[in-house]
C-alpha cells in the first residue's frame, strides 16, 4: 500500500511541470480530451438498427470542443459558440444521446474564472434561461441548470483561490523587499558605528603618540627618564590601539568571536591615567550612586570621554582636565572640562569627533553638547546625558 506522504512530492512536481507548459498547449490537450469524451457515445452503432450514427453528430461533438483552445482569450465567445453547436446537435434525429456536454461546462467554468463580474453574471443567466427554454423535458432542464451553476461556482472558487495566492505572493515579495531594505539600513548603521569606533580609537592613540613623540626629543638629553617614559607611553598607546582594532575587526569576521569586550564606564579611570602620561593633569570624579546602564550606553560613555580627551590633547593647550560623572535617578551626566585657551579648536558644529559625540549620545537616547565652559572657568566643556537602564 502506497504512503500518501511519499506521493505528495510527486503530485506537487507534476503540478509545477503542468503550470510550466504553454497555455495554448494545455488548452489544446483539454480540447482533444473533451472531443474524445463527446465522440465516445457515437463510437458504438445504434442498438435498435445496427446502423452508424449520423455524421452531423460527430461534427457537432468535435466542433463543440475545438473552441476551447481559445477559452483563455475569449471565454464568453467560446461559451456562446459551444452552446450554439451543442443545440445544433439535435437538428438531426439519428444521433446518440449525450450524457453531459463537457465542452460547454468547461467554457462556463472559464467565464466564471476570467471574466468581470457583470459579464459573467449576465452570461450565466442567459445560459441557464436558454437551457431551460430549449430543454426537451423538466428533468433535462433541471440537470442542465445544476451542472452550469456548479461549473460557475467551481470557477469562482478557483478565482478566489488564485487571488488569495497572488495576494500572499505579493505580500511575501513586499516583506522580502522590506527585509532587504532593513538589512541594508542595519548594515549602514553598523558601518557608521564601526567608523566612529575606529575614528575614536585611532584619533586618541595617534594624538597621544604625537604629543609624546614631540616631547621626547626635547627632553632626551636634559631628562632621559622623562624621555624614556614618553617612549613607553607611545608604545603603550600603540599597543592599546592595536588591541582595540583587532577586537573590532574580529567582530567583522563571521567565524570569529570578539576577542575582547568593548570598554565601558569602569575603565574611565584607566583612560584618565593613560592621557595623564602625555603631561596633561587629568582628574576623575564620580558623584551619586551608580545605576545599571545599557551596554550601548556604557560603551558610548567611554567613547565620548575618549574623544573629548583627544580633543583636549590635540587642540586645547590645557594643563588640567577633569572627568566628572554624576549619577541621577534616570540619567548619567558626563562632563569633560579643561582650562586651555582652545586656540585652533574645532567649533562644536564641525569636526568628525564632536559630530561623533553627538551621534553616540543620540543613538542611546541621550544628548550631548560642546562649547566654552559656562561655570566661570577658562576652557572648553563637553557634556553628555545618557539614560540609565529602566528596571
N, C-alpha and C positions, 0 to 999 in steps of 0.2 A: 504493500500500500504506500503510495507516494505521500511525502510530507508536504503540506501546503506551504510551510515556511521556505522550503527549498525551491518551490515553484514560483514564488513571488518575484525574485530577481529576474527569472526568465520572462515573466509577464511584463515587468517593467521595461526590460530590454526590448521586447517586441513592440511595446507602445512607443518607445523612443525611436525605433527604426521606422515604424509606420508614420510617425509625425515628421520624420525627416524626408519622406518621399514627396515628390511634387504633387500638389493638389489635383492637377489635371489627371495624373496617372491614377491616383486613388479614386477619383470620381469615375474615370473610365472603367476601372475594375468593378466598381459598385454597379455601374450601369449594365455591364456584362452579366454580373451575378443575378441582378433583378430580371434581366431579359431571359435568362435561363429559367428562373423561377416562374415567370409568366408564360413561357412557352411549354413548360413541363406538362400541364394538363392536356395540351394539344398533341403530345407525342403518341399517346395511345389512341387507336381508332375508336369511332363511335361503336359502343357495345350493341346498340339496337340494330344498326345497319351494317356494321363492319366496314364502313367507308371512312376514309380520312376526313378530317375537318376542313372547312372552307379556308382557302388561302388568306382571306381577309383577317381571320383570327390570328394567324401568325404575324401578319404585317402590323396589326394593332398592338399585339403583345410586345413586339420588338420596338415599334415606334413610340410606345409609351415609356420605354426605358431609356432610349437614346438621349433625350433632352437632359437627363441627369448629369451628363458630362459638363453642362454649363450651369449647374444649380447654384454654385457659389457666386457667379457673376450676375445672374438674373433669376433669383429664386421665384419671384411671383410669375414671371413669364413661363418658367419651366413648369410650375404647378398648373397654370391655365392650359398649356399645351398638353400636359399629361392627362388632365381631366377630359379635355375635348376628345383626345384619341381614345381614352377609355370609354367614353359614351358612344363613340362610333363603333365600338366592338360589337354592339348588339344590333347593328344595321342589317346583318345577315342572320339567318336562322340557324345554319348548321355550324355552330361553334361550341366549344366546350365551356362549361361554366367555370369562371374564375373564382376561386375561394376568396382571395384578397388581391386588391390592386396595390402591390408593394411600391411601384414607382410613384404613384400619387401620394402615398403616405410619406415616403422619403422627401418628396418635394414639399409637402406641408410642414414636415419637421424642419426643413431648411428655411422656409419662410419664417417660422417662429424663432429660429436661431439668429437669423441675419438681417431681418427687415425691421424698419422702425415701427413703433407701436401702432399708430393709426393704420398703416398699410397692412400690417399682419392681422390686426383685429378685423378689418374690413374683408380681407381675403378669407379668413376663417368663416365669417358669417355667410359670405356668398357661397363658399364651398359646401357648408352644411345645408344651407337652404336649397341650393341647386341639387344636392344629392337627395334630399327628401322629396323634391318635386319630381325628379326623374326616376326615382326608385320604383321598382315594379310592385313592391309589397311593403307593408309596415315593418316587417322583420328586417328586410334588406335596408330600409331607411334607418332604422334604429341602430343596426350593426355598423353601418357606414358612419353615422354620426359619432358613435362611441369611438370608432377607430381614428377618425380625423381629430377629434378632441384630444384623444390620448397622444397622438403624434405631435399635436401642437403643444401639449403640456410637457412632453419629454424634451421638445426643442427649447422651451422656455427654461426648463430646469437646467439644461446644458448651458444656455446662455448665462444664467445666473452663476453657475459654477465657473465658467470661463472668466466672467467679470470679476468674481471674487479672487480667482487665482491671479489675474492680471493686477488687481489692486495689491495683493500680497507681494507680488514680484516687484511692483513699483515701490512699495514701502520698503522692501528689503534693499533695493538699489539705493533709495534715498538714505536709509540708515547706514549703508556701506559708505556712501559719499560723505555723510556727516562724520562717520568714524574716521575716515581718511583725513578729513579736514581737521578734526580734533587731534589726531595723531601728529599732523603737520604743525598745528599750533603748539602742542606739547613739546615737539622737537625744537621749535623756535624758542620757547621759553627755556628749555634746558640748555640750548646753545647760549642764550643770553646769560643764564646763571653761570655757566662754565666760564664765559668770557669775563664776567665780573670777578669770579674767584681767581682766575689767572691774573687779571689785572691787579687785584689786591695783593696777591702773593708776590708777583714779580716786582710791582712798584715798591712794596715795602722792603723786600730783600735788597733790590738794587739801590734804593735810596740809602739804606744803612751801609751797604758796601761802598758806595761812592763817598759818603761822609768820612768813613774810616780810612779809605784809600787816600783821600786828600789830606787827612790829618797825619797819616803815618810818616810820609817823607819829612814833614815839618819837625817832628819830634824824634826822628830816628837817631839823631846824634846827641841832642840835648837830653832826651829822656827815653832811653832804649826800652825800659819796662813798659812805658805807655805805648810806644810804637808796637811792641810785641802784643800788647793787649788789643791794639787796633787791628792787627793782622788776624789775631784769634777771633775777633768779632766778625771780621769779613768771612772767615772760614765757617763760623757758626751760622751766620745769616745765609750763606750759600747752601750749606747742608740742610738747613731748615726749609729753604725754598725747594730744594730738590726732593725732600721727603714729601712735602705737601703736593707738589706737582705730580710725583709718582703715584701718590694715593689718588689724586683726581683723575689722572689718565687711566689708572687701573679700573675705575668705575666705568669708563667708556668701553671696556672690553667685556663682552657678554660672558666669557668663560672665566672671568677673574673678579673676585670679590674685592671690595675696598680694603686696602692694606692697613689703613689707619682711620680712626673716626675723625670727623670734622672737628676743628677746635671750637670750644664753647666758652661760656662766661667764666668757668672755673680757671681758664688759662690766661685770663686778662692780667693777673699779677706777673706771670712769667713773661708776657708780652711787654709789660712796662719795664721789667728788668732788661730785656733784650734791647729795647730802644735806649735805655739809660746807658748802654755800652757805647753809644755814639757821643757821649758827653752831655746829653740833654738830661736834666734832672726831672724824672717822671715820678709823680706821686700817685698812689691808688687809694681811694677811699670808698667805702660802701656804707650806706645807711638803710635802716629798715630791716624787716625780716624777709629773707629770700623766699620766693614763692616759685612753684613749678612754672616753667615756661616751655613752649613748644620747641621741638628740635630745630625747626627753621628759625625761630626767634632767637635761640641760643647762638646758632651759627651767625645770624645777622648781627647780633650784638658784638661778637668778636670781630667780624669783618669791618663793621662800621668803625669800631675803635682803631683797628689796624690801619684803615685808610686815613682816618683823621690824624693819627700819629705820623704816618708817612708824609702827609701834607705839612705837618709841623716841622719835621726834619728837613724837607725839601725847600719850603717856601718862607717859613716864619722868621727865621733868625732868632728864635726864642732861646732862653736859657732854662726856663722852667715850664713844665706842662703838668696837667693834673687830669686823672681819670676819675670821674665821680659817678657812682652807681647809687640810685635812690629807688628803693622798693616801695611801691604803693599798693593799695588793695587790688587794683585792677590793671596796673601797668608798671613797667620798669622804665625809669628815666636814666639815660646815659648822657653824660656831658664830658667833652674833652676840650679843655681850655688851655691857652698858652699866654705868655707875656711878651711875645715877639712883636716887632713893628709891622711885620707882614708885607714887606716890600716885595713886589713882584708876585704876590699871591694871586691865585686864580679867584675870580669872583664867585659867589655862591651859585650864580646861574650858569656857569661854564665849567669845563673840565670834566673828564670822564670819571674822576674819583668822586667828586661831590655829586654828580648825577647818579653814580652807582650807590652812594649812601642813601639818597632819597628812594631809589628803586628798591633797595634791600628792605628798607623800613616799610615801604608801601606793600611789598609782597607779603609781609607778615601782618598786615592790618594796622601798621603804625605810621608815624610821621617822622620827618627829620628836617632840621633847619641848620643853616650855617651862615655865619656872619660875624661882625665885630662883637666883642663882649658887651653885654648890657648891664653887668654888675658893677660898673665903675672902673674896672681894671683895663689895662692896656693889653691888646692882643686879640685873638680870634677864638671863636667858640663854635663847636659842633654839638648839636643836641638832638637826641633821638628818643622817641617814646614808643615802646613796644608793648603790646598787650600780653598779659600773663595768661596761662592756660586756665580755662574755666574748669571748675571742679565737676 
